[in-house]
Amino acid sequence: MLSVEELIYEALSLPSSSRVFLVEKLIESLESDIDENIQKTWNTEAKKRRDEIRNHTVEPISGEIALAQIRQILER
């Protein structure tokens, strides 16, 4: 059996289409471990946030700005 490092090395040597296929399969395997209720809750939240942005209820900010604001709050 390959070590994780060996597996990564082998995977990175695959053609792009094969790497995409591999990633899709890995993600599918992780998604089956997700609690369905948690997934539904996150989907609802994501749709709510999408709608807020579309309706101009909120103004989106970049991840960089959001992290800077969080760091500033934590430094207080």
MODELLER restraints for C-alpha pairs under 7 A, 6 or more apart:
rsr = mdl.restraints
at = mdl.atoms
rsr.add(forms.Gaussian(group=physical.xy_distance, feature=features.Distance(at['CA:11:A'], at['CA:19:A']), mean=6.62, stdev=0.5))
rsr.add(forms.Gaussian(group=physical.xy_distance, feature=features.Distance(at['CA:52:A'], at['CA:58:A']), mean=5.71, stdev=0.5))
rsr.add(forms.Gaussian(group=physical.xy_distance, feature=features.Distance(at['CA:53:A'], at['CA:59:A']), mean=6.40, stdev=0.5))
rsr.add(forms.Gaussian(group=physical.xy_distance, feature=features.Distance(at['CA:53:A'], at['CA:60:A']), mean=6.76, stdev=0.5))
